[in-house]
Amino acid sequence: MSRYVDGFVLAVPKANLEAYRKMAEEAGKVWMEHGALEYIECVGDDVQPGKVTSFPQAVQLKDDEVVIFSWIVYKSRQQRDEINEKVMKDSRIAGYKPEDMPFDGMRMFWGGFETVVEL
């Protein structure tokens, strides 16, 4: 069974971590209600700067921040596109403004991925 995954990486100020967790929990419920198979949010526990690239370098991590790595799993890209369209119209998500976010969205990156190995 091949699935489709949206992945996200961002930096969150440590002082905003609880606000981020609450926001992510609310958002995850919305994605799941609209049909996502999984919604996972993780806080970096062992993410070191690299010589060429790394999670901290990719998000321009500051001393008072942590890296967040998250993903949402769907049955297919088509399902992802349909679910995301519904989520973006959902008033619980549509009401978010960039200035209300507990992180700097300009340093967040994301993408959609087809699975190639599932064990």
Protein Blocks (a to p, Z undefined) as FASTA:
>chain_A
ZZddddddddddfklmmmmmmmmmmmmmmmmmnopabdcddddfbdcddfkbcfklmnop
afkbccdddddddfblklmmmmmmmmmmpmklmmpcfklpcbdfklgccdddddfbdZZ
